[in-house]
Amino acid sequence: MAASSSSAADPRLQKYDVFISFRGETRNGFTSHLYSSLCQKQIKAYIDEVSLEKGDDISRALPKAIEESAISIIIFSGNYASSRWCLDELVHILKRREEEDQIVLPIFYGIDPSHIRKQEGSYAAAFVEHKERYKDKMEKVQEWRQALKEAGGLSGWDSRNKSESVIVKEVVERVRTKLDTIWSINSDNLKGLVGINRRIEKIESLLRDSDIVGICGMGGIGKTTLASAVFKRIYNQFEGSYFAANVREESNKKGLADLANQVFSKLLNEKDMDVSKSEGNVRLRRKKLLLVLDDVDTFEQLKVLVGDRDRFGSGSKIIVTSRDLQVLKNIVDETYVAEALNSDEAQELFCLNAFKRNTLGTEFTEISESVVSKAKGNPLALVVLGSSLYSLSIKDWESALEKINRIGNREIQKVLRISYDGLDAEEQDIFLDIACFFKGEERAFVEGILEHKSIYGITVLINKSLITIEDGKIRMHDLIQEMGRDIVCQSTKKLGERSRLWISEDISYVLNNNKGTDAIEGIYLPRIEEELHLRPDVFEDMCKLRLLQIYPSHELYINGALKYLPNSLRYLFWADYPGKSLPSNFNAQNLVELNMPYSRLEQLWDGVQKLGSLRHIKLWRSRFLTKIPDLSLAPKLELIDLFYCDNLKSLPKLPRNIEKLLLDFSGIEQIPSSSIECLCNLRILSLGDCKSLASLPSNINLKALEELNLRGTSIQELPSTLCKSTRLQTLILPGCSKLKKFPFLSGLCSLTELNLDNRNIREIPDWLGSLTSLVTLSLKSNDFDGIPSSIGNLYKLKFLDISYCRNLRSLPELPLSINILNAVECLSLEMVSTSRSTLTLGRWLDKYDTIYPRYFLFVNCSELGENAINNIFKEFLYRVFCIATTPREVITSKGIKPGVVVCYPRREILKWFNNQYEGYATTIRLPPN
């Protein structure tokens, strides 16, 4: 059985089961029906509106999602070919089909497949435009044509011959069948899981008669692999399921309470669930659930995450993996003790990694048996050892066996050490940096800190099974991390001569006693409980120090101003830094990230430095900071975070590559044109609550801007270039009371969030209805008396806040898409319109949207007339009707409790309620069925 890290789920678990490629015209109809049906069957599907996280670069996120999916579904509609994004997705999908055998399922929605294959009809018209628009990129256009020709010839579903409901049902069943084939335990796609069949049968046998089953065994024995395989095999038999990886590490990072909320939110598919509230436990008991808790190491974790036996309902199953049998004894019904591989299984697994086949050459037979015997049947050791010997000569094998026999007595550790010894010097350095400092960090972050050479080095470590990558983060098995740290400790008994220090007692000894040497390359100092007094020249002998991380502590002092920091530093994280500046002789030319939150810095340094490597500056809550040096010679700088630097009044000239500039709650009074005019890559500009800021430069470059926050500033006028910011998604302007007029925003075609609270706005312009991408609109505490009817065009709008608009007299027809309408304290509100004309036009609420709770709050709207109340309740009844006619499986598919809440001021119940009673409780006889 192949080894798997205890700190991450099995890497064979794809992030998504299905990627759905579609044109927006099908989003609210067929595509949403298909997506909901997939979710209902516990099939994890990627759809951009739901899965794309805020801030993600869509040009990178979509190809990545395709690569992380087992199956791609392409919904070819009439306008599919008019979208460059759709065509690029198609090309990438077919590339994955050719190179990785990805399964592709096409659906021809209202279109003849031959039109796609031959580019006829609407597809011909689309390519007329493409040829004109991309006349300088005709090879791209030809690539799209070829992709359509290929895809049009694939076997799929034609909606002209079948009803939508039948197609959805058939597609979901086909997907389930394909996934069962892919993840079947006997499938070739799980090659490498040698000997897993009989082990899984034992666990499944235990699960049939037990609700909680433990899997126990030493590190590297395959506990996570077993749990992952069982989970993937049975998860779709349950109403909800979740694989909680890395419980030990995550509970240390987040705390058990936060981890529990995360686990149960995922398990029930709810947002921000609070497990301490009784209703959460009620919902757990109502469903048949599957939960895996991987790498548990304390009973307290089980007490919080499993709790009393009656927390979970009938039919629910829990699998717990742990190295500690004693931890499991108090709660599990049965325990499976993971077995080492027998000699035949061990030989097969070793060969799969050493020779990339399950048999070996005759010349390697004898030495292979000797090497395999050293692993003692531990799958992790066999995988790592086999990977390290792949493609090497028999002489190299003999040398490796000799090393195994020379190294200490700890059998598994000495086997793992062979893989480390097979790395070159640079790769060994990268491995030790990860083992000592960077486990769990983003791969991109680590590669940035460790220079470009680490990109190849990290790939080597992956190939040798020393690390894995999950969700972009570097994972390393605990045994391998222990081996790496042991290598550092075994290098010398003298703490000051070790290359890396991460234990607080060791670091305190070295720093207190001036034992630092040029051997030290990295220091990670966590919070300390005892006082630590540093000499001003404490780092003077550490001229090769690359990585310095010091976490906040009130017990750390410097006896005077710090005199020296090594110029070799690439990563400097020092929270609560006590000095007024960095040492005057410090040259930051190698620095990649400067992260010094809560510091007492007044400035970084004098003058201009060449900062050729610097990417990030983070000085948030450095409240004594008054000056930032000239950063014009930092060509790679992408992020500056000066949040709550409230004594900082101005900015220097900035390099053009900056993408994020975060200045919230700072003392910034003015942003000079020279500082910001050339920032052509600026995506996020956040100036919230910079109360002294009265203007922005008129020539500010906003072409790439995605988010602009001017909350609570003294801005009097927005830059004229803002209306041309076609990428802008978020605009935050609450409390900008000095803004002279309502900004003209009609050109913001990508805007999804607009906040204009507390602006004393007296009139809402009609062009508001042109912002058709809006999802969130907040107009709280303004002076307007009406809202233009064009708001009905905002068919994506889900949240509308008009609370405390005390002059508002009437509400026009609102989009049916709204989930939350907050009209609290609209004291003058008299009229509320219905959605009658919207319904007449056929814009009915999609039944798959009814699963989300809806709130219509008219608290203290004391002027509402009888007609307005009736209209409110017509809207209420319509949405109740939608819920009542929605199939139960749709409602339960996301685990969300639907409902409609209306709050309005009245002392009596409306007459048309059939059942009216006085008192604290009543009984209503429901009709049968």
Stockholm file with secondary structure:
# STOCKHOLM 1.0

chainA/1-929         MAASSSSAADPRLQKYDVFISFRGETRNGFTSHLYSSLCQKQIKAYIDEVSLEKGDDISRALPKAIEESAISIIIFSGNYASSRWCLDELVHILKRREEEDQIVLPIFYGIDPSHIRKQEGSYAAAFVEHKERYKDKMEKVQEWRQALKEAGGLSGWDSRNKSESVIVKEVVERVRTKLDTIWSINSDNLKGLVGINRRIEKIESLLRDSDIVGICGMGGIGKTTLASAVFKRIYNQFEGSYFAANVREESNKKGLADLANQVFSKLLNEKDMDVSKSEGNVRLRRKKLLLVLDDVDTFEQLKVLVGDRDRFGSGSKIIVTSRDLQVLKNIVDETYVAEALNSDEAQELFCLNAFKRNTLGTEFTEISESVVSKAKGNPLALVVLGSSLYSLSIKDWESALEKINRIGNREIQKVLRISYDGLDAEEQDIFLDIACFFKGEERAFVEGILEHKSIYGITVLINKSLITIEDGKIRMHDLIQEMGRDIVCQSTKKLGERSRLWISEDISYVLNNNKGTDAIEGIYLPRIEEELHLRPDVFEDMCKLRLLQIYPSHELYINGALKYLPNSLRYLFWADYPGKSLPSNFNAQNLVELNMPYSRLEQLWDGVQKLGSLRHIKLWRSRFLTKIPDLSLAPKLELIDLFYCDNLKSLPKLPRNIEKLLLDFSGIEQIPSSSIECLCNLRILSLGDCKSLASLPSNINLKALEELNLRGTSIQELPSTLCKSTRLQTLILPGCSKLKKFPFLSGLCSLTELNLDNRNIREIPDWLGSLTSLVTLSLKSNDFDGIPSSIGNLYKLKFLDISYCRNLRSLPELPLSINILNAVECLSLEMVSTSRSTLTLGRWLDKYDTIYPRYFLFVNCSELGENAINNIFKEFLYRVFCIATTPREVITSKGIKPGVVVCYPRREILKWFNNQYEGYATTIRLPPN
#=GR chainA/1-929 SS CCCCCTTSCCTTSCSEEEEEECCGGGIIIIIHHHHHHHHHTTCCEECHHHHCCTTCCHHHHHHHHHHTEEEEEEEECTTGGGCHHHHHHHHHHHHHHHHHCCEEEEEECSSCHHHHHHTCTHHHHHHHHHHHHTTTCHHHHHHHHHHHHHHHTSCCEETTTSCHHHHHHHHHHHHHHHHHHHHCTTSGGGTTCTTHHHHHHHHHHHHHHCSEEEEECCTTSSHHHHHHHHHHHHGGGSSEEEEECCHHHHHHHHCHHHHHHHHHHHHHTCSSCCTTSHHHHHHHHHSCEEEEECSCCCHHHHHHHTCSGGGSCTTCEEEEEESCHHHHHTTCSEEEECCCCCHHHHHHHHHHHHTSSSSCCGGGHHHHHHHHHHTTTCHHHHHHHHHHHTTCCHHHHHHHHHHHHHSCSCHHHHHHHHHHHTSCHHHHHHHHHIIIIITTSBHHHHHHHTCTHHHHHHHHHHHTTSCEEETTEEECCHHHHHHHHHHHHHHCSCGGGSSEECCHHHHHHHHHTTCCCTTCCEEEECCCSSCEEECTTTTTTCTTCCEEEECCCTTEEESSSCCCCCTTCSEEEETTCCSSSCCTTCCCTTCSEEECTTCCCSCSCSSCCCCTTCCEEECTTCTTCCCCCCCTTCTTCCEEECTTCTTCCBCCCCCTTCCEEECTTCCCCBCCHHHHTTCTTCCEEECTTCTTCCCCCTTCCCTTCCEEECTTCCCCSCCGGGGGCTTCCEEECTTCTTCCSCCCCTTCTTCCEEECTTSCCCCCCGGGGGCTTCSEEECCSCCCSCCCGGGGGCTTCCEEECTTCTTCCEECCCCTTCSEEECTTCTTCCEECCSHHHHHTTCCCCGGGTTSCEEEECTTCTTCCHHHHHHHHHHHHHHHHHHHTSCHHHHHTTTCCCCEEEECCCSSCCTTCSCCCCSSCCCCCCCCC
#=GC SS_cons         CCCCCTTSCCTTSCSEEEEEECCGGGIIIIIHHHHHHHHHTTCCEECHHHHCCTTCCHHHHHHHHHHTEEEEEEEECTTGGGCHHHHHHHHHHHHHHHHHCCEEEEEECSSCHHHHHHTCTHHHHHHHHHHHHTTTCHHHHHHHHHHHHHHHTSCCEETTTSCHHHHHHHHHHHHHHHHHHHHCTTSGGGTTCTTHHHHHHHHHHHHHHCSEEEEECCTTSSHHHHHHHHHHHHGGGSSEEEEECCHHHHHHHHCHHHHHHHHHHHHHTCSSCCTTSHHHHHHHHHSCEEEEECSCCCHHHHHHHTCSGGGSCTTCEEEEEESCHHHHHTTCSEEEECCCCCHHHHHHHHHHHHTSSSSCCGGGHHHHHHHHHHTTTCHHHHHHHHHHHTTCCHHHHHHHHHHHHHSCSCHHHHHHHHHHHTSCHHHHHHHHHIIIIITTSBHHHHHHHTCTHHHHHHHHHHHTTSCEEETTEEECCHHHHHHHHHHHHHHCSCGGGSSEECCHHHHHHHHHTTCCCTTCCEEEECCCSSCEEECTTTTTTCTTCCEEEECCCTTEEESSSCCCCCTTCSEEEETTCCSSSCCTTCCCTTCSEEECTTCCCSCSCSSCCCCTTCCEEECTTCTTCCCCCCCTTCTTCCEEECTTCTTCCBCCCCCTTCCEEECTTCCCCBCCHHHHTTCTTCCEEECTTCTTCCCCCTTCCCTTCCEEECTTCCCCSCCGGGGGCTTCCEEECTTCTTCCSCCCCTTCTTCCEEECTTSCCCCCCGGGGGCTTCSEEECCSCCCSCCCGGGGGCTTCCEEECTTCTTCCEECCCCTTCSEEECTTCTTCCEECCSHHHHHTTCCCCGGGTTSCEEEECTTCTTCCHHHHHHHHHHHHHHHHHHHTSCHHHHHTTTCCCCEEEECCCSSCCTTCSCCCCSSCCCCCCCCC
//
